[in-house]
Each structure stands twice: as structure tokens, then as C-alpha cells.
Amino acid sequence: MKNLKEQSCKDIFKNAYEKRYTWNTDFKGYKGKCTYLFEDNSYEGEFLLGEDFKPEIKNIDEENIKKSIASQLFEVCIHRVKREFNSVHSENNFNLLKSSENGIEMKVSGRNEGDKYRVKDDCINMVYRKIHGTIIEIFVEEFFDTGVGFLSKKYTSQQINPKTLESNSQKIEYKDEFINIGKKDYWILNSRSIKYLNQNQEEEIQKFVFEDLSLLK
């Protein structure tokens, strides 16, 4: 906070961006058992996630359950891809909006005009990005320090209409747990809980568990 005048927002964001946890570039994928839990229902199967990031779910017949498990695996793995800061943000500028106990909030101008981020303790704890015509707003409440980068552990996500800037989805709460497999600090999603309100405004929780994990060679 006190060095804000000496350090540009772009430097602050770049530092936090580069401290995110990503997989090594020689990642070949991984496999294991997967379990989907909802209310009193449980579905168990196996999965394989190759280096093409296209999950294969086996031994589960229900297509909607397979798609749900696959979407969690895909969503996680695309955030583990290492992309150099300059290749993503070289055409963006970062402008200070405000500084508070929650962090340094900044707005993007340039290629990704209108996106916003907030940084605290070298971590990006708020993301406000336009993706495929919809604004996604994410607030991270808790991070996990792998020793080689930070992972979001507890966070919320909500969709916002880019024209009205009003929410067009409810706020969904996520809680992730990770496990280290392999000798090169491969931190893999071990479980994910998703909490939301159903049509009757009752709280529901879906849980995804990934076990017996091993890297593909």
C-alpha cells in the first residue's frame, strides 16, 4: 500500500499474476477416480485428463453427471496453463481505482478495456472480466500457498449483464482442496464443493471428489 506511488498498478498486478500456481510446461495429464455427490445420490467413475485438456469420464452412464464432472476438470486445468504476462497483458494498462483494506483495485484500459482486478498480499482476490459476452465477477476469500504459487481455495462467482451491469445469476460459492502428486509439485484438485440456492431458495451443495490420482507419462 505505502509504495503505491513508487510502483505502478501494472507492476503490482504483474507480480501477483506471476505468483499464481501453474503447472510445468511438460505436463502430460493425469487420471484417477471421480465421485459426484448430491443430496443422497452418489456417482462413482474414473476419468482421464490428457494434455489436450479434454476430460474423459468413464463408468458413469448419466450424461449430465459426466458433463458436470468434465466441466470442473476442464475449468481447473485451463487455469493451470502457464502463460507469460506479456503475451496476455502487453496491450493493457492498469489504472488505480481505489486502495482499501481489501486491496488495491484497478481498472484495465487497452485491449481488455473495462476489466477490473484487485490485489492484496501479492494475490489477485477479485476478478471482473468480460468472457464470451458475459461479465464474470469472482471474489476470493481464501488462498492456498503451494510453496511455488498461490491457488484460490474459497471463492464466489457471479455472472453480470454487460449492458445493465446487473447480476443475471446468483452468487455461487466454491471451496477447493488440493493434493500434491508427482515430484515436480503438481498440485491437483482433490475435491470441490459448490454451494448455491435452488428454485425454492433452499441451499444445495454439489461435491466433486477426485482420488487415486496419478500423472500420465
DOVOTI-544876 format. One record per residue (C-alpha): residue in one letter; x negated, y negated, z. Coordinates in Angstrom, 1 decimal. Layout:
<atom fiza="a" x="X" y="Y" z="Z"/>
...
//
This chain:
<atom fiza="m" x="0.0" y="0.0" z="0.0"/>
<atom fiza="k" x="-2.6" y="-2.6" z="1.1"/>
<atom fiza="n" x="-4.7" y="-2.0" z="-2.1"/>
<atom fiza="l" x="-1.8" y="-2.7" z="-4.4"/>
<atom fiza="k" x="-3.2" y="-6.0" z="-5.6"/>
<atom fiza="e" x="-6.6" y="-4.3" z="-6.4"/>
<atom fiza="q" x="-5.2" y="-1.2" z="-8.1"/>
<atom fiza="s" x="-2.7" y="-1.2" z="-10.9"/>
<atom fiza="c" x="0.5" y="0.8" z="-10.8"/>
<atom fiza="k" x="-0.7" y="2.8" z="-13.8"/>
<atom fiza="d" x="-3.8" y="3.9" z="-11.8"/>
<atom fiza="i" x="-1.6" y="4.7" z="-8.8"/>
<atom fiza="f" x="0.7" y="6.8" z="-10.9"/>
<atom fiza="k" x="-2.2" y="8.5" z="-12.8"/>
<atom fiza="n" x="-3.8" y="9.5" z="-9.5"/>
<atom fiza="a" x="-0.5" y="11.1" z="-8.4"/>
<atom fiza="y" x="0.1" y="12.7" z="-11.8"/>
<atom fiza="e" x="-3.3" y="14.4" z="-11.8"/>
<atom fiza="k" x="-2.7" y="15.7" z="-8.2"/>
<atom fiza="r" x="0.3" y="17.8" z="-9.3"/>
<atom fiza="y" x="-0.3" y="21.5" z="-9.3"/>
<atom fiza="t" x="-0.7" y="23.1" z="-12.7"/>
<atom fiza="w" x="-1.7" y="26.5" z="-14.0"/>
<atom fiza="n" x="-5.1" y="27.2" z="-15.6"/>
<atom fiza="t" x="-5.1" y="27.0" z="-19.4"/>
<atom fiza="d" x="-5.9" y="30.7" z="-19.7"/>
<atom fiza="f" x="-2.5" y="31.6" z="-18.1"/>
<atom fiza="k" x="-1.1" y="34.7" z="-19.9"/>
<atom fiza="g" x="2.2" y="35.0" z="-18.0"/>
<atom fiza="y" x="3.4" y="37.2" z="-15.1"/>
<atom fiza="k" x="6.1" y="39.8" z="-14.3"/>
<atom fiza="g" x="7.9" y="41.1" z="-11.3"/>
<atom fiza="k" x="11.3" y="41.9" z="-9.7"/>
<atom fiza="c" x="14.1" y="39.4" z="-9.6"/>
<atom fiza="t" x="17.2" y="39.2" z="-7.4"/>
<atom fiza="y" x="20.1" y="36.8" z="-7.7"/>
<atom fiza="l" x="22.2" y="36.3" z="-4.5"/>
<atom fiza="f" x="25.6" y="34.5" z="-4.4"/>
<atom fiza="e" x="28.2" y="34.9" z="-1.6"/>
<atom fiza="d" x="28.4" y="38.7" z="-1.1"/>
<atom fiza="n" x="27.1" y="39.5" z="-4.5"/>
<atom fiza="s" x="23.5" y="40.7" z="-5.3"/>
<atom fiza="y" x="22.0" y="41.5" z="-8.7"/>
<atom fiza="e" x="18.6" y="43.1" z="-9.0"/>
<atom fiza="g" x="16.4" y="43.4" z="-12.0"/>
<atom fiza="e" x="13.0" y="42.9" z="-13.5"/>
<atom fiza="f" x="11.5" y="40.1" z="-15.5"/>
<atom fiza="l" x="8.6" y="39.3" z="-17.7"/>
<atom fiza="l" x="7.4" y="35.7" z="-18.5"/>
<atom fiza="g" x="4.9" y="35.6" z="-21.3"/>
<atom fiza="e" x="2.5" y="32.9" z="-22.3"/>
<atom fiza="d" x="5.2" y="31.7" z="-24.8"/>
<atom fiza="f" x="7.3" y="30.8" z="-21.7"/>
<atom fiza="k" x="10.3" y="32.9" z="-22.9"/>
<atom fiza="p" x="11.6" y="34.9" z="-19.9"/>
<atom fiza="e" x="12.9" y="38.4" z="-20.5"/>
<atom fiza="i" x="15.3" y="39.7" z="-17.9"/>
<atom fiza="k" x="15.8" y="43.5" z="-17.7"/>
<atom fiza="n" x="18.2" y="45.9" z="-15.8"/>
<atom fiza="i" x="20.9" y="43.2" z="-15.3"/>
<atom fiza="d" x="24.0" y="43.5" z="-17.5"/>
<atom fiza="e" x="25.8" y="40.3" z="-16.8"/>
<atom fiza="e" x="24.7" y="37.8" z="-19.4"/>
<atom fiza="n" x="25.5" y="34.7" z="-17.3"/>
<atom fiza="i" x="23.3" y="36.0" z="-14.5"/>
<atom fiza="k" x="20.5" y="36.8" z="-16.9"/>
<atom fiza="k" x="20.6" y="33.3" z="-18.3"/>
<atom fiza="s" x="20.7" y="31.7" z="-14.9"/>
<atom fiza="i" x="17.6" y="33.6" z="-13.8"/>
<atom fiza="a" x="15.8" y="32.9" z="-17.0"/>
<atom fiza="s" x="16.6" y="29.2" z="-16.8"/>
<atom fiza="q" x="15.0" y="29.0" z="-13.3"/>
<atom fiza="l" x="11.8" y="30.8" z="-14.6"/>
<atom fiza="f" x="11.6" y="28.5" z="-17.7"/>
<atom fiza="e" x="12.2" y="25.3" z="-15.7"/>
<atom fiza="v" x="9.4" y="26.2" z="-13.3"/>
<atom fiza="c" x="6.9" y="27.3" z="-15.9"/>
<atom fiza="i" x="7.2" y="24.2" z="-18.1"/>
<atom fiza="h" x="6.2" y="22.0" z="-15.1"/>
<atom fiza="r" x="3.1" y="24.1" z="-14.6"/>
<atom fiza="v" x="1.6" y="23.3" z="-18.0"/>
<atom fiza="k" x="-1.4" y="21.1" z="-17.7"/>
<atom fiza="r" x="-1.0" y="18.1" z="-20.0"/>
<atom fiza="e" x="-3.6" y="15.3" z="-19.8"/>
<atom fiza="f" x="-2.4" y="12.0" z="-18.6"/>
<atom fiza="n" x="-3.4" y="10.1" z="-21.7"/>
<atom fiza="s" x="-1.7" y="12.5" z="-24.0"/>
<atom fiza="v" x="1.6" y="11.8" z="-22.2"/>
<atom fiza="h" x="1.4" y="8.2" z="-20.9"/>
<atom fiza="s" x="-1.2" y="6.4" z="-23.1"/>
<atom fiza="e" x="1.6" y="4.3" z="-24.7"/>
<atom fiza="n" x="3.3" y="3.5" z="-21.3"/>
<atom fiza="n" x="2.8" y="0.6" z="-18.9"/>
<atom fiza="f" x="3.8" y="0.8" z="-15.3"/>
<atom fiza="n" x="5.3" y="-2.2" z="-13.6"/>
<atom fiza="l" x="5.8" y="-2.7" z="-9.9"/>
<atom fiza="l" x="9.5" y="-2.9" z="-8.8"/>
<atom fiza="k" x="9.1" y="-2.7" z="-5.0"/>
<atom fiza="s" x="7.0" y="-1.3" z="-2.2"/>
<atom fiza="s" x="8.5" y="0.2" z="0.9"/>
<atom fiza="e" x="8.1" y="2.9" z="3.5"/>
<atom fiza="n" x="9.4" y="5.3" z="0.9"/>
<atom fiza="g" x="6.6" y="4.5" z="-1.5"/>
<atom fiza="i" x="5.6" y="2.3" z="-4.5"/>
<atom fiza="e" x="8.4" y="2.2" z="-7.0"/>
<atom fiza="m" x="7.5" y="1.3" z="-10.6"/>
<atom fiza="k" x="9.3" y="1.0" z="-13.9"/>
<atom fiza="v" x="7.9" y="2.1" z="-17.3"/>
<atom fiza="s" x="7.6" y="-0.1" z="-20.3"/>
<atom fiza="g" x="6.5" y="1.0" z="-23.7"/>
<atom fiza="r" x="7.2" y="4.4" z="-25.2"/>
<atom fiza="n" x="9.3" y="5.6" z="-22.3"/>
<atom fiza="e" x="11.0" y="2.3" z="-21.7"/>
<atom fiza="g" x="13.3" y="2.4" z="-18.6"/>
<atom fiza="d" x="11.9" y="5.4" z="-16.9"/>
<atom fiza="k" x="11.1" y="4.9" z="-13.2"/>
<atom fiza="y" x="8.9" y="6.6" z="-10.7"/>
<atom fiza="r" x="8.0" y="6.3" z="-7.0"/>
<atom fiza="v" x="4.7" y="7.3" z="-5.5"/>
<atom fiza="k" x="3.8" y="7.9" z="-1.8"/>
<atom fiza="d" x="0.8" y="9.5" z="-0.3"/>
<atom fiza="d" x="-0.6" y="10.4" z="-3.8"/>
<atom fiza="c" x="2.7" y="12.3" z="-4.7"/>
<atom fiza="i" x="5.4" y="11.4" z="-7.1"/>
<atom fiza="n" x="8.5" y="11.5" z="-4.9"/>
<atom fiza="m" x="11.1" y="10.0" z="-7.3"/>
<atom fiza="v" x="11.6" y="10.6" z="-11.0"/>
<atom fiza="y" x="14.2" y="8.7" z="-13.1"/>
<atom fiza="r" x="13.8" y="9.9" z="-16.7"/>
<atom fiza="k" x="15.9" y="9.9" z="-19.8"/>
<atom fiza="i" x="15.8" y="13.5" z="-21.2"/>
<atom fiza="h" x="17.8" y="14.6" z="-24.2"/>
<atom fiza="g" x="20.2" y="11.7" z="-23.9"/>
<atom fiza="t" x="20.8" y="12.0" z="-20.1"/>
<atom fiza="i" x="19.1" y="10.4" z="-17.2"/>
<atom fiza="i" x="17.8" y="12.8" z="-14.6"/>
<atom fiza="e" x="17.1" y="11.4" z="-11.2"/>
<atom fiza="i" x="15.0" y="13.5" z="-8.7"/>
<atom fiza="f" x="14.1" y="12.7" z="-5.1"/>
<atom fiza="v" x="11.5" y="14.9" z="-3.5"/>
<atom fiza="e" x="11.8" y="15.3" z="0.3"/>
<atom fiza="e" x="9.0" y="17.7" z="0.9"/>
<atom fiza="f" x="5.8" y="18.8" z="-0.9"/>
<atom fiza="f" x="3.7" y="21.9" z="-0.6"/>
<atom fiza="d" x="-0.1" y="21.4" z="-0.8"/>
<atom fiza="t" x="-1.7" y="24.4" z="-2.5"/>
<atom fiza="g" x="-5.2" y="23.0" z="-1.9"/>
<atom fiza="v" x="-5.5" y="22.5" z="-5.7"/>
<atom fiza="g" x="-2.5" y="20.3" z="-6.3"/>
<atom fiza="f" x="1.0" y="19.5" z="-4.9"/>
<atom fiza="l" x="4.3" y="21.3" z="-5.7"/>
<atom fiza="s" x="7.8" y="19.9" z="-5.0"/>
<atom fiza="k" x="9.3" y="22.1" z="-2.3"/>
<atom fiza="k" x="12.5" y="20.4" z="-1.3"/>
<atom fiza="y" x="14.3" y="18.0" z="-3.6"/>
<atom fiza="t" x="17.6" y="16.8" z="-5.1"/>
<atom fiza="s" x="18.5" y="16.4" z="-8.8"/>
<atom fiza="q" x="21.4" y="14.5" z="-10.4"/>
<atom fiza="q" x="22.4" y="13.5" z="-13.9"/>
<atom fiza="i" x="23.3" y="9.9" z="-14.7"/>
<atom fiza="n" x="25.1" y="8.5" z="-17.7"/>
<atom fiza="p" x="22.6" y="6.3" z="-19.6"/>
<atom fiza="k" x="25.4" y="3.9" z="-20.8"/>
<atom fiza="t" x="27.2" y="3.3" z="-17.5"/>
<atom fiza="l" x="24.3" y="4.2" z="-15.2"/>
<atom fiza="e" x="26.9" y="6.1" z="-13.0"/>
<atom fiza="s" x="26.4" y="9.7" z="-11.9"/>
<atom fiza="n" x="28.1" y="12.3" z="-14.1"/>
<atom fiza="s" x="27.1" y="15.2" z="-12.0"/>
<atom fiza="q" x="27.0" y="16.0" z="-8.3"/>
<atom fiza="k" x="23.7" y="15.9" z="-6.4"/>
<atom fiza="i" x="22.2" y="19.4" z="-6.3"/>
<atom fiza="e" x="19.8" y="20.4" z="-3.5"/>
<atom fiza="y" x="16.8" y="22.7" z="-4.2"/>
<atom fiza="k" x="14.5" y="24.5" z="-1.9"/>
<atom fiza="d" x="11.5" y="26.4" z="-3.3"/>
<atom fiza="e" x="9.0" y="28.8" z="-1.8"/>
<atom fiza="f" x="5.7" y="29.8" z="-3.5"/>
<atom fiza="i" x="3.2" y="32.6" z="-3.2"/>
<atom fiza="n" x="-0.4" y="32.8" z="-4.4"/>
<atom fiza="i" x="-1.3" y="35.7" z="-6.8"/>
<atom fiza="g" x="-4.5" y="36.3" z="-8.6"/>
<atom fiza="k" x="-8.0" y="35.0" z="-7.9"/>
<atom fiza="k" x="-7.5" y="31.6" z="-9.6"/>
<atom fiza="d" x="-5.0" y="30.0" z="-7.4"/>
<atom fiza="y" x="-1.9" y="31.0" z="-9.4"/>
<atom fiza="w" x="0.9" y="29.7" z="-7.2"/>
<atom fiza="i" x="4.2" y="31.3" z="-8.4"/>
<atom fiza="l" x="7.8" y="30.7" z="-7.4"/>
<atom fiza="n" x="8.8" y="33.3" z="-4.8"/>
<atom fiza="s" x="12.3" y="32.0" z="-4.1"/>
<atom fiza="r" x="14.6" y="29.2" z="-4.9"/>
<atom fiza="s" x="17.8" y="28.2" z="-3.1"/>
<atom fiza="i" x="20.3" y="25.9" z="-4.9"/>
<atom fiza="k" x="23.0" y="24.2" z="-2.8"/>
<atom fiza="y" x="26.0" y="22.3" z="-4.2"/>
<atom fiza="l" x="29.7" y="21.7" z="-3.7"/>
<atom fiza="n" x="32.2" y="23.8" z="-5.7"/>
<atom fiza="q" x="35.5" y="22.5" z="-7.2"/>
<atom fiza="n" x="37.1" y="22.7" z="-3.7"/>
<atom fiza="q" x="34.3" y="20.6" z="-2.3"/>
<atom fiza="e" x="33.0" y="23.6" z="-0.4"/>
<atom fiza="e" x="29.3" y="24.2" z="0.0"/>
<atom fiza="e" x="27.9" y="27.0" z="-2.1"/>
<atom fiza="i" x="24.4" y="28.4" z="-2.3"/>
<atom fiza="q" x="22.8" y="30.4" z="-5.0"/>
<atom fiza="k" x="19.5" y="32.1" z="-4.3"/>
<atom fiza="f" x="16.8" y="33.5" z="-6.6"/>
<atom fiza="v" x="14.1" y="35.8" z="-5.3"/>
<atom fiza="f" x="11.0" y="36.8" z="-7.2"/>
<atom fiza="e" x="8.9" y="39.7" z="-5.8"/>
<atom fiza="d" x="6.2" y="42.2" z="-6.6"/>
<atom fiza="l" x="4.6" y="39.6" z="-8.8"/>
<atom fiza="s" x="1.6" y="40.3" z="-11.0"/>
<atom fiza="l" x="-0.3" y="38.4" z="-13.7"/>
<atom fiza="l" x="-0.2" y="39.6" z="-17.3"/>
<atom fiza="k" x="-3.7" y="40.2" z="-18.8"/>
//
